[in-house]
Amino acid sequence: MSLNRRQFFRKAGMVTALGLGGTFVITGLRGKVEASEYETPQQGLVAKRWAMVVDMSKFKTEEDYNRVIEACHSVHNVPDLGNPKDEIKWIWNEDYEHAFTSQNNRYMEENVKNHPFIILCNHCENPPCVRACPTEATFQRPDGIVDMDFHRCIGCRFCMAACPYGARSFNYRDPRPFIKEIDPDFPTRTLGVVEKCNFCVERLEKGLMPACVEKSKGGLIFGDLDDPKSEVRKIVSSQYTIRRKPELGTQPSVYYLVGGGDLV
């Protein structure tokens, strides 16, 4: 890494971070750090632009939600701190009013308005978090996935301030003692590090779908949005879907299929 913590904060004191449309303009901090480059193994799943469709008609019971949340959190060593203030989450649920703040109206169907929606990182095509990160610990892969190199994270939390979706969590405590069962196939994090959903890049490289998709029983559809033959592309092209805060221009890669009367 080109910048250590002391060098970073020394340089940070000489620049001004300005909030513009939910993003930060940061100068003089990047140095010569370059994002990690992934070489997908031959057996891995590849795409030009990964995307997800959340079919909310498939999420009707508490078990439907817990199944995908537990699958994600267990394979990624997400701690259970037992305190909402320090909560670490990669995927969770929120009601419509909080998830889609700019798409509310008082005449909406009550079953939509009161329905919990699955929430995760949107892996935006135009991600403000990537521009905000001074060390490129957060970076965008060629396939559209917004990934993280935890070892480069210096805990400045600029990415959290830049993300308009609240998709990132910060480790205010050492998370390792709070992991129920450590999965050796994925790295644990440390105190002072940010983390979020990574669309299961480590599984894609092994030819596997994301853990949440496998456990969703058809509720989460994942594929290449640039492939006209993929299921996600067919759904987005033929059915009405919504995305979170589209007015911000971030171009989220997570689409929601809302069936109105089907949400019972």
N, C-alpha and C positions, 0 to 999 in steps of 0.2 A: 504494500500500500504506500502511496506517495505521501500521504498525510497521516501523522499520528494525532492523538487527541489534542496535545498542546499546540501543535502547529495549526490544526484546524481552528481552534477557538481564537488563536492569535489573529488568523486571517479573517475569521468571522467578525471580529471586532472592527475591522477596517471596511466592511461592506454593509450595505443596508438590504434587508430582505423586505421586499414590497409585495403585499398581497394583491394579485390582479386576477379577478374572476376565479378565486379559489386556488390560484397557483402562486408560486413565489418566483421572483426574479432574483437569482443569486449569481454573483460574478466573482471571479478570482479564487474559487474554491476547488475547482476540479483537478488542477494539476495535470498529470499524465496518466491518471488511472483509467483503465479500459475495462469494460464489462467482461465478465466471464463468457467464454464461447463454448456452446454445447455442440458436441458431435454426436448425433443420434445413432446408436448402434443399428446395424442392418435389420434386426428383428423389431426395432422400435416403431411406434406409431408416429406418423408424420402428417403435417398439414401446412397449408399456406397461412391459414388463420383459424386457430382454434376458437370455438364459441360454444356456448351452452344455452339450451332452452329449458326453462323450468315450467313444467306442466302442473299448474296449481290444482287442477282437478284430481290429481293423484295424491295430494296431501290433505287428508281428511281427519286423521287421528293423531294423537300425540306420538304414537309409535312410528308413524310415517316420518315425522320430523326427527325424532330421536335416533332412528336407524341410520340416517345419513350423517347426522352430526357426530354420533359416536364413531362411525366408520372413519370419518375424516380425522377426528381428534386422536384416535388411537394410533393410526399409522404415522401421524406426524408429531407424536409426543407432545401434544398440547396439554399443559397442566390444568388441574382443577384446583384453583386456589381457595375456593369456598367463599370468596368475598367479591361481590359484584363490582366494587371499586377497582380491584386489581385484575378483573377478568381478562383472560386471554381467549380469543375466539377466532376461528378461521371460517366457520359457517354457523349460522344461527337463524332465528326467525324473529320477525317484527311485524306489527300490524300494518295494514295498507297506508294509513295516514302518516306513519313515520318513515316507511320505506319509499313512498312516492309522494313526497311533500308538495310537489308542484303539479300533481295530477289529481287533486282532490276537488270534489264539489259536493254540496249538501244533498244532492238528489241521487247520489250513487246508491246502488243496491246494497242493502245492509249486509248481505252475505259476503260481498266483496270487501266492503269497508271494514268489517270485523274479522276478516280471515287473516291468519298469520301467514307471512310470506317468507320463503327461504331466502336468506341474504348471504352473500359472499363477495369477495373481490371481483370487480367487474372486468378486470384485465382490459382496460380501455385501449382503444386504438390510438388515442391521443392522451396518454397518461400524465397528469400533472405531477404525480409522485416521482416519476423518473427525472423530470426536469429539476425537481426540488432537491434531490439527493446529491450532496456535495462530493461523496466518495464513490458514487455509482454502485453502492451496495444494492440499490434497487435499479433494475435495468429491464429493458424490453427485448425479448428474443425475436429472431426473424419470423417465427410463427405466431407472433402476437402476444404470447404469454408474458406477463409482467412478473418477473422472478426476483429473488433476493439471494445475495451472498451474505449470510449472517456474519461471517468473519470480517467483512468490510464495514459493517454497521457500527457507527460511533455513538449512536444514541441521541443524536441531535433532535430527532423527531420532526424535522422539516417535512418529511414525507407524510406524516400524520396530519400536519397542518394543511398540507396541499390537497390531500384526498378529501373530496366533498361527500364521500359515501361512508365514512367511519369504518373502513374495512381493515384498519390496521390496529394492532395491539402492541403495547409496550410492556416489557418485563421490568416492573418496579421492584420485583423480588427475584431471588434465584428460583427459577421454575422447576429445577430438577427434583427437589424433594416432593413435589406435588404431582408428579407423573405416576399414574396408577401402575402401569407396566411399560417399561421402556422398550420401544421397538428399535433394535440395533441397526435396522436398515435405513434409518433417517436420523440426522443429527439433532441432538438436543440444543437448546439455546442457553444463554447466560443472562445474568442480571444486566440491564441496560441495553437490551437489544430489541428491535422492532421485529414483528413477524406478521404473516398473513397467508391466505390461501395462495397456492402456487399451481393450481390446476393439476396437481400430482405429476409434475414433470418427471419425477423419479420412476413413476409407474409407466408413463408413456414410453420412456426409453427402454422398458422391458416388454413392450407390446401389450400393456394392460391399460384398461380404462381407469379414470379416477375412482378412488375408493367410494366416494359418495354416489357416483353414477351406478356402480355395481350394486349398491345396496338400495337404490331408490325405487326399484320395481317399476321402471318406466317413467318415473317422475322427473328425472333429469336426463336430458338428451344431449350428447356431446359429440362434436365432429367438426369437420372443416367447412367453415362458412363460405369459402371460395370455391367449393366443389358443388356444382349444381345437382349432383346425384346424392349428396349426403343428406341424412335425415334432418339435420338442423337447418340446412339451406331450404329444403322443401317446406318445412314448417314455417320458417320466417317469410318465405315467398308466397305461401298460399293462405296463411292464417294471420289473424290480427294479434300482434304481440306488442308489449310495451317494454320500455327500458327506464331505468332510474335517472331522473334529472337530465333528460335529453337536451334541455336548453343550454347546458353548460358546454356542449361541443366536445365532450370527452370521448364520445362514441363507444359506449360500453359493449362488451362482447357477451353479456348475459342478457337473455331475452326472457320475458315472462308471458306465458300463454294463459290468459285469464278467460275462463269460460262463463263468467257471470253466474247463471243459474246452476252450473255444474258444481259450484263451490258450496256444497252443503255438508 
